[in-house]
Amino acid sequence: MRQRPSNREEVVVASAWEHFERTLISAQGELVGSVAALEHPRLSGEANYGEVFLRDNVPVMLLLLLQGRTSTVRHFLSVCLDLQSSSYQTRGVFPTSFVESNGELIADYGQRSIGRITSVDASLWWPVLCWLYVQRSNDRQFAASQQVQRGIQLLLDLVLHPSFEGTPVLFVPDCAFMIDRPMDVWGAPLEVEVLLYGCLRSCCHLMEVAQQHHDSRLLEQRLVLTRQWLHDLRAFLLKHYWVTSKTVQVLRRRPTEQYGEHQHENEFNVQPQVIPPWLQDWLNKRGGYLIGNMRTGRPDFRFYSLGNSLASLFGLLAAPQQRALFRLVLHNRNHLMAQMPMRICHPPMENEEWRDKTGSDPKNWPWSYHNGGHWPSLLWSFGGAALLHRHRNHQSDTVLADQLQGLLEECYRCQLNTLPRQQWAEYFDGPTGSWVGQQARTYQTWTIAGFLLMHHLLRVNPADVSLLDIDAAPPGP
């Protein structure tokens, strides 16, 4: 993935900004966010790429905050709140997407998607974006408002409720988050659990602001419950999802078929035969990562880039674990970065496994889309995590930090040289990620916004990575 510096950087960045501005649309008379992608003459009229997706607008809102365009971010957050579901079965769910038609806002909660599955990550992203907005704008009045606090309580009622499951994770069906096609990720997929962690942290911060404005016993009780759930969730994920060469060796030698409530060595009855042999080289001696899922007898050892990047960004992983994750990415850079950073999931499912577990999904063909495809929009989350770690721990392992900086520079130059020629495609196919995705949309908004975020953090103002720190010092009065 060796890339030469581009002498056209200013031209490419200026062009990307022009595309970005074209993606922004209005609702209720104000700019509200970006459509998923620009013009698509080949698409049928039923395609929803002209709608505002909450998930796709995460890098858009971060970019707007860096530009100081806080009023647009606040309007986006408010519209999403207005569209929060009040139906009994989905009460508290935020819309996957919305669009204004004839002056009326129309929300999609999954009924227009191919699998008709409600998107979970959209709801979990909203409090994170809200808290980052409050930190950047110092809009404490918005955080403490009845509208925001009611929205938070509705969401917490939805995710923190009694169930048949005794663990602190959130169980979801296949296709319920960014992996929106069948990929055998049902249960407690990493990305959803890490987003839940970030969501709960952000909810706590927002409730703390409200508590400062008007003391409430009920709010304090909800804070105590949420903090406890947050603690239990982190402990659960670090115990059952975090793997290194050392923990895998322990896992391979643990007893199975254990009865009795006091025997907890192998709670999920994981047989040593399910541990894939590729882990040995993948982990090397000093690498570590969070596996994709933990289900009874069926752990998913696939590496999911977004879940691991966000775990570092949100502080779920401690600083030494973050460095182990970064070493793993450096060690496996040919797999994860290749010719178009970065691969969403590794390794892909192939042959009979692909047929059985994806339902022969043609979009998730091996090395394509979410089955080992390469998504340029993922680089900002990993890059942000690496740069934020350096910002927080500037004295720790400077050699590793310099290697990471070099990797990010190389990845950025790769996108700088390739994305404009490939019309800012949604995803890339093949083991090296050098082919535009077979069904990829061009001029995809989060591809453009993600590139501009990396440009800002690497070229414009590296200190602005503090925007991504959900545990930064809360704004003053």
C-alpha positions as CSV (number, residue, x, y, z in Angstrom):
1,M,0.0,0.0,0.0
2,R,3.0,2.3,-0.6
3,Q,1.6,5.7,-1.8
4,R,3.4,8.7,-3.1
5,P,2.5,12.2,-1.8
6,S,-0.1,13.9,-4.0
7,N,0.6,17.3,-5.4
8,R,-3.1,17.6,-6.0
9,E,-4.1,17.5,-2.3
10,E,-5.6,21.0,-2.2
11,V,-7.6,20.4,-5.3
12,V,-9.0,17.0,-4.1
13,V,-9.9,18.4,-0.7
14,A,-11.6,21.5,-2.2
15,S,-13.6,19.2,-4.5
16,A,-14.5,16.9,-1.6
17,W,-15.9,20.0,0.3
18,E,-18.0,20.9,-2.7
19,H,-19.5,17.4,-2.9
20,F,-20.1,17.6,0.9
21,E,-22.0,20.8,0.7
22,R,-24.2,19.4,-2.0
23,T,-25.2,16.5,0.2
24,L,-26.7,18.9,2.8
25,I,-30.5,19.3,2.7
26,S,-33.1,21.2,4.6
27,A,-36.1,20.2,6.7
28,Q,-38.5,22.5,8.4
29,G,-36.7,25.5,6.7
30,E,-33.2,24.7,8.1
31,L,-30.3,22.6,7.2
32,V,-30.8,19.2,8.9
33,G,-28.1,16.9,7.6
34,S,-26.8,15.0,4.6
35,V,-28.5,12.6,2.2
36,A,-26.8,9.1,2.1
37,A,-25.4,9.7,-1.4
38,L,-25.6,12.1,-4.3
39,E,-27.3,11.5,-7.7
40,H,-27.8,7.9,-8.8
41,P,-29.4,7.7,-12.3
42,R,-29.3,3.9,-12.2
43,L,-31.3,3.7,-9.0
44,S,-35.0,3.0,-9.0
45,G,-37.4,5.5,-7.5
46,E,-37.9,3.3,-4.4
47,A,-34.2,3.5,-3.3
48,N,-33.7,5.5,-0.1
49,Y,-30.3,7.1,-0.7
50,G,-31.9,10.5,-0.8
51,E,-32.9,10.3,2.8
52,V,-31.1,11.5,5.9
53,F,-29.8,8.4,7.8
54,L,-28.8,8.9,11.4
55,R,-26.0,6.4,11.2
56,D,-24.5,7.9,8.0
57,N,-24.7,11.4,9.5
58,V,-22.3,10.6,12.4
59,P,-19.2,11.8,10.5
60,V,-21.2,14.6,8.9
61,M,-22.2,16.0,12.3
62,L,-18.7,15.7,13.6
63,L,-17.4,17.6,10.6
64,L,-20.1,20.3,11.1
65,L,-19.0,20.6,14.8
66,L,-15.4,21.1,13.7
67,Q,-16.6,23.9,11.4
68,G,-18.6,25.5,14.2
69,R,-21.9,24.9,12.5
70,T,-23.6,23.9,15.7
71,S,-27.1,25.1,14.8
72,T,-27.4,22.5,12.1
73,V,-26.3,19.8,14.5
74,R,-28.8,20.9,17.1
75,H,-31.5,21.0,14.5
76,F,-30.6,17.4,13.4
77,L,-30.7,16.2,17.0
78,S,-34.1,17.9,17.6
79,V,-35.7,16.5,14.5
80,C,-34.5,13.0,15.4
81,L,-36.0,13.5,18.9
82,D,-39.3,14.6,17.4
83,L,-39.3,11.4,15.3
84,Q,-38.5,9.1,18.2
85,S,-41.0,6.3,18.1
86,S,-44.0,6.3,20.4
87,S,-45.5,3.0,19.2
88,Y,-45.8,0.4,21.9
89,Q,-43.5,-2.2,20.4
90,T,-40.8,0.2,19.4
91,R,-41.3,3.0,21.9
92,G,-38.0,5.0,22.3
93,V,-36.4,3.9,19.0
94,F,-34.9,6.6,16.9
95,P,-35.5,6.6,13.2
96,T,-33.1,4.8,10.9
97,S,-33.7,7.6,8.4
98,F,-36.1,10.4,7.6
99,V,-37.1,12.7,4.6
100,E,-39.3,15.7,4.2
101,S,-42.1,15.3,1.7
102,N,-44.6,18.0,1.0
103,G,-43.7,19.7,4.2
104,E,-44.1,16.6,6.3
105,L,-41.3,14.6,7.9
106,I,-41.5,10.9,7.1
107,A,-39.5,8.5,9.3
108,D,-38.3,5.0,8.6
109,Y,-37.9,2.6,11.5
110,G,-37.0,-0.4,9.3
111,Q,-40.2,-0.8,7.3
112,R,-38.5,0.4,4.1
113,S,-35.3,-1.7,4.5
114,I,-34.7,-4.8,2.5
115,G,-34.9,-7.1,5.5
116,R,-37.5,-5.0,7.3
117,I,-35.3,-4.9,10.4
118,T,-35.2,-1.9,12.8
119,S,-31.8,-0.4,12.9
120,V,-30.4,-0.5,16.5
121,D,-27.2,1.5,16.0
122,A,-29.1,4.7,15.0
123,S,-30.7,4.9,18.5
124,L,-27.5,4.2,20.3
125,W,-25.6,6.9,18.3
126,W,-28.0,9.7,19.1
127,P,-26.9,10.2,22.8
128,V,-23.3,10.1,21.7
129,L,-23.8,12.8,19.1
130,C,-25.9,14.8,21.5
131,W,-23.2,14.8,24.2
132,L,-20.4,15.6,21.7
133,Y,-22.5,18.5,20.5
134,V,-23.0,19.7,24.1
135,Q,-19.3,19.5,24.9
136,R,-18.4,21.4,21.7
137,S,-21.1,24.1,21.9
138,N,-21.5,24.3,25.7
139,D,-25.2,24.3,25.1
140,R,-26.1,23.0,28.6
141,Q,-29.6,24.4,28.3
142,F,-30.3,21.9,25.4
143,A,-28.8,19.0,27.4
144,A,-31.0,19.8,30.4
145,S,-34.2,20.5,28.4
146,Q,-37.3,18.4,29.0
147,Q,-37.2,17.3,25.3
148,V,-33.7,15.8,25.6
149,Q,-34.1,14.3,29.0
150,R,-37.5,12.7,28.0
151,G,-35.8,11.2,24.9
152,I,-33.0,9.8,27.0
153,Q,-35.4,8.2,29.5
154,L,-37.5,6.6,26.7
155,L,-34.3,5.2,25.2
156,L,-33.0,3.9,28.6
157,D,-36.4,2.3,29.2
158,L,-36.0,0.5,26.0
159,V,-32.4,-0.8,26.5
160,L,-32.2,-1.2,30.3
161,H,-35.2,-3.5,31.0
162,P,-35.7,-6.9,32.6
163,S,-35.5,-9.8,30.2
164,F,-35.0,-13.6,30.1
165,E,-31.3,-12.9,29.5
166,G,-29.2,-12.3,32.7
167,T,-26.2,-10.6,31.0
168,P,-25.8,-6.8,30.6
169,V,-25.6,-6.9,26.8
170,L,-28.3,-5.9,24.3
171,F,-29.5,-8.7,22.2
172,V,-30.4,-7.9,18.6
173,P,-31.3,-9.9,15.4
174,D,-29.2,-10.2,12.3
175,C,-29.1,-7.1,10.1
176,A,-29.9,-4.7,12.9
177,F,-26.9,-2.3,12.6
178,M,-24.2,-1.4,10.0
179,I,-24.0,-5.1,9.1
180,D,-27.4,-4.7,7.5
181,R,-27.5,-8.0,5.5
182,P,-27.4,-11.6,6.9
183,M,-23.9,-12.3,8.3
184,D,-24.7,-14.5,11.3
185,V,-24.2,-11.7,13.7
186,W,-27.4,-12.2,15.7
187,G,-27.1,-12.1,19.5
188,A,-24.8,-9.6,21.1
189,P,-22.6,-8.4,18.2
190,L,-19.6,-6.3,19.2
191,E,-20.5,-3.1,17.4
192,V,-23.9,-2.9,19.1
193,E,-22.5,-3.6,22.6
194,V,-19.7,-1.0,22.2
195,L,-22.2,1.5,20.9
196,L,-24.4,0.6,23.9
197,Y,-21.4,1.4,26.1
198,G,-20.8,4.8,24.4
199,C,-24.6,5.5,24.6
200,L,-24.8,4.8,28.3
201,R,-21.7,6.9,29.1
202,S,-23.2,9.8,27.1
203,C,-26.6,9.4,28.7
204,C,-24.9,9.6,32.1
205,H,-23.1,12.8,31.2
206,L,-26.3,14.4,29.8
207,M,-28.3,13.4,33.0
208,E,-25.5,14.9,35.1
209,V,-25.9,18.2,33.3
210,A,-29.7,18.1,34.0
211,Q,-29.1,17.2,37.6
212,Q,-27.0,20.4,38.0
213,H,-30.0,22.4,36.7
214,H,-32.7,20.8,38.7
215,D,-32.1,18.2,41.4
216,S,-34.3,15.2,41.0
217,R,-34.4,12.0,43.1
218,L,-35.8,10.0,40.1
219,L,-33.0,11.2,37.9
220,E,-30.4,10.3,40.5
221,Q,-31.9,6.8,40.8
222,R,-31.7,6.4,37.0
223,L,-28.1,7.6,37.1
224,V,-27.2,5.0,39.7
225,L,-28.8,2.3,37.7
226,T,-27.2,3.4,34.4
227,R,-23.7,3.7,36.0
228,Q,-24.0,0.2,37.4
229,W,-25.2,-1.2,34.0
230,L,-22.3,0.6,32.4
231,H,-19.8,-1.0,34.8
232,D,-21.3,-4.5,34.4
233,L,-21.3,-4.1,30.6
234,R,-17.6,-3.2,30.4
235,A,-16.6,-5.9,32.8
236,F,-18.6,-8.5,30.7
237,L,-17.1,-7.4,27.4
238,L,-13.5,-7.3,28.7
239,K,-14.0,-10.8,30.3
240,H,-15.7,-12.6,27.4
241,Y,-14.8,-10.6,24.2
242,W,-11.2,-9.5,24.7
243,V,-8.6,-12.0,23.4
244,T,-4.8,-12.1,23.3
245,S,-2.4,-14.9,22.6
246,K,-2.3,-15.6,26.3
247,T,-6.1,-15.6,26.9
248,V,-6.6,-17.9,23.9
249,Q,-4.2,-20.4,25.4
250,V,-6.1,-20.3,28.6
251,L,-9.4,-20.7,26.7
252,R,-8.1,-23.8,24.9
253,R,-7.3,-25.5,28.2
254,R,-10.5,-24.7,30.1
255,P,-12.8,-27.4,31.3
256,T,-16.2,-27.9,29.5
257,E,-19.6,-29.3,30.5
258,Q,-19.5,-27.6,33.9
259,Y,-22.5,-27.7,36.2
260,G,-23.2,-25.7,39.3
261,E,-23.5,-22.0,39.8
262,H,-20.1,-21.6,41.4
263,Q,-18.1,-22.9,38.5
264,H,-17.4,-20.0,36.2
265,E,-14.3,-21.0,34.3
266,N,-16.2,-21.6,31.1
267,E,-19.6,-19.9,31.4
268,F,-20.5,-20.2,27.8
269,N,-19.3,-23.8,27.4
270,V,-16.9,-23.0,24.6
271,Q,-15.2,-26.0,23.1
272,P,-11.5,-25.7,22.2
273,Q,-12.3,-27.0,18.7
274,V,-14.1,-23.7,17.7
275,I,-11.0,-21.6,18.2
276,P,-9.8,-21.0,14.6
277,P,-6.1,-21.8,13.7
278,W,-5.6,-18.4,12.0
279,L,-5.7,-16.7,15.4
280,Q,-2.1,-17.8,16.1
281,D,-0.5,-15.6,13.5
282,W,-3.2,-13.0,13.6
283,L,-2.7,-12.2,17.3
284,N,1.1,-12.5,17.2
285,K,2.7,-12.2,20.6
286,R,1.5,-8.7,21.7
287,G,-1.7,-8.1,19.8
288,G,-5.3,-8.1,21.2
289,Y,-8.8,-7.4,20.0
290,L,-12.5,-7.8,20.9
291,I,-14.1,-10.7,19.1
292,G,-17.3,-10.2,17.1
293,N,-19.8,-12.0,19.3
294,M,-20.2,-14.3,22.3
295,R,-23.0,-16.9,22.3
296,T,-23.4,-20.1,24.2
297,G,-20.9,-22.5,22.6
298,R,-20.5,-20.2,19.5
299,P,-18.1,-17.4,19.9
300,D,-17.5,-15.4,16.7
301,F,-13.8,-14.7,16.4
302,R,-14.1,-12.5,13.3
303,F,-12.4,-9.1,13.6
304,Y,-14.9,-6.2,13.2
305,S,-13.1,-2.9,12.5
306,L,-15.8,-0.5,13.6
307,G,-16.5,-2.2,17.0
308,N,-12.9,-2.4,17.9
309,S,-12.2,1.2,16.8
310,L,-15.1,2.5,18.8
311,A,-14.1,0.5,21.9
312,S,-10.8,2.4,21.8
313,L,-12.4,5.7,21.0
314,F,-15.0,5.4,23.8
315,G,-12.5,4.3,26.4
316,L,-14.0,0.8,26.8
317,L,-10.5,-0.6,26.3
318,A,-7.8,0.6,28.8
319,A,-4.7,2.3,27.3
320,P,-2.6,-0.9,27.3
321,Q,-5.3,-2.8,25.6
322,Q,-5.7,0.0,23.0
323,R,-1.9,-0.4,22.3
324,A,-2.4,-4.1,21.9
325,L,-5.2,-3.4,19.4
326,F,-3.0,-1.0,17.4
327,R,-0.1,-3.6,17.3
328,L,-2.6,-6.1,15.9
329,V,-3.7,-3.7,13.2
330,L,0.0,-2.9,12.3
331,H,0.8,-6.6,12.2
332,N,-2.2,-7.4,10.0
333,R,-2.1,-4.2,7.9
334,N,-2.0,-6.2,4.6
335,H,-5.4,-7.7,5.6
336,L,-7.1,-4.7,7.2
337,M,-5.8,-1.8,5.2
338,A,-4.6,-3.4,1.9
339,Q,-5.2,-1.1,-1.1
340,M,-8.3,0.7,0.3
341,P,-8.4,1.2,4.1
342,M,-10.2,-0.4,5.8
343,R,-11.7,-3.9,5.8
344,I,-14.9,-4.1,7.7
345,C,-14.7,-7.7,8.8
346,H,-12.0,-10.4,8.7
347,P,-11.9,-13.2,7.6
348,P,-14.8,-13.4,5.2
349,M,-17.1,-16.4,5.0
350,E,-16.6,-18.5,1.9
351,N,-18.1,-21.5,0.1
352,E,-20.7,-23.5,2.1
353,E,-20.4,-21.2,5.1
354,W,-21.3,-18.2,2.9
355,R,-24.2,-20.1,1.5
356,D,-25.5,-21.3,4.8
357,K,-25.0,-18.2,7.0
358,T,-25.8,-15.4,4.5
359,G,-28.6,-17.2,2.6
360,S,-26.4,-17.0,-0.5
361,D,-26.7,-13.3,-0.3
362,P,-25.2,-12.0,-3.6
363,K,-24.3,-8.6,-2.1
364,N,-22.3,-10.3,0.7
365,W,-20.3,-12.4,-1.8
366,P,-16.9,-13.3,-0.2
367,W,-14.5,-10.2,-0.1
368,S,-17.5,-7.9,-0.8
369,Y,-19.8,-5.5,1.0
370,H,-19.9,-6.6,4.7
371,N,-18.3,-10.0,4.1
372,G,-14.7,-8.8,4.0
373,G,-15.3,-5.7,1.9
374,H,-13.3,-2.5,2.3
375,W,-15.1,0.7,3.5
376,P,-13.3,4.0,3.3
377,S,-15.7,5.5,5.8
378,L,-14.2,3.3,8.6
379,L,-10.8,5.0,8.5
380,W,-11.9,8.0,10.5
381,S,-13.0,5.9,13.6
382,F,-9.7,4.0,13.7
383,G,-7.6,7.0,12.9
384,G,-9.5,9.0,15.5
385,A,-9.0,6.3,18.1
386,A,-5.2,6.2,17.4
387,L,-4.8,9.9,17.4
388,L,-6.9,10.3,20.6
389,H,-4.8,7.7,22.3
390,R,-1.7,9.6,21.5
391,H,-3.3,12.8,22.7
392,R,-4.2,11.2,26.0
393,N,-1.0,9.2,26.4
394,H,1.7,11.2,24.7
395,Q,4.5,9.6,26.8
396,S,3.5,6.0,26.2
397,D,5.3,3.8,23.6
398,T,6.4,6.6,21.3
399,V,7.8,4.1,18.8
400,L,4.3,2.5,18.4
401,A,2.8,6.0,18.2
402,D,5.2,6.9,15.4
403,Q,4.4,3.7,13.5
404,L,0.7,4.4,13.8
405,Q,1.1,7.9,12.6
406,G,3.0,6.6,9.6
407,L,0.2,4.1,8.9
408,L,-2.5,6.7,9.0
409,E,-0.5,9.0,6.7
410,E,-0.2,6.2,4.2
411,C,-3.9,5.3,4.5
412,Y,-4.9,8.9,4.0
413,R,-2.7,9.3,0.9
414,C,-4.2,6.1,-0.4
415,Q,-7.7,7.5,-0.2
416,L,-6.5,10.9,-1.5
417,N,-5.1,9.3,-4.6
418,T,-7.9,6.7,-5.2
419,L,-11.3,8.0,-4.0
420,P,-11.6,10.9,-6.5
421,R,-10.8,8.6,-9.4
422,Q,-13.4,6.1,-8.1
423,Q,-16.1,8.7,-7.6
424,W,-16.1,8.4,-3.8
425,A,-17.5,4.9,-3.9
426,E,-19.3,3.3,-0.9
427,Y,-17.1,0.2,-0.6
428,F,-14.5,-1.8,-2.4
429,D,-14.2,-5.5,-3.3
430,G,-11.5,-8.2,-3.4
431,P,-8.8,-9.4,-1.1
432,T,-6.8,-6.2,-1.7
433,G,-9.8,-3.9,-1.8
434,S,-8.7,-2.4,-5.2
435,W,-12.0,-3.0,-7.1
436,V,-15.0,-0.7,-6.7
437,G,-17.8,-2.7,-5.0
438,Q,-20.1,-4.5,-7.4
439,Q,-23.1,-2.7,-6.1
440,A,-21.4,0.3,-4.6
441,R,-23.0,3.7,-4.8
442,T,-20.8,6.5,-5.9
443,Y,-20.4,9.9,-4.2
444,Q,-21.4,8.3,-0.9
445,T,-21.7,10.9,1.8
446,W,-19.9,9.1,4.6
447,T,-17.0,8.2,2.3
448,I,-16.6,11.9,1.6
449,A,-17.2,13.1,5.2
450,G,-14.8,10.4,6.6
451,F,-12.0,11.5,4.2
452,L,-12.5,15.2,5.2
453,L,-12.4,14.2,8.9
454,M,-9.1,12.5,8.5
455,H,-7.8,15.4,6.5
456,H,-8.8,17.8,9.3
457,L,-7.2,15.6,12.0
458,L,-4.0,15.0,10.1
459,R,-3.5,18.4,8.3
460,V,-5.7,21.1,9.7
461,N,-5.8,20.8,13.5
462,P,-4.7,17.5,15.2
463,A,-5.7,18.9,18.6
464,D,-9.3,18.8,17.5
465,V,-9.3,15.0,18.0
466,S,-10.4,16.0,21.6
467,L,-13.9,16.5,20.0
468,L,-14.1,12.6,19.9
469,D,-13.4,12.2,23.6
470,I,-16.8,11.5,25.3
471,D,-15.1,11.7,28.7
472,A,-13.5,15.1,28.2
473,A,-14.1,17.6,31.0
474,P,-17.7,18.6,30.9
475,P,-18.4,22.2,29.8
476,G,-18.5,24.9,32.5
477,P,-21.5,26.9,33.4
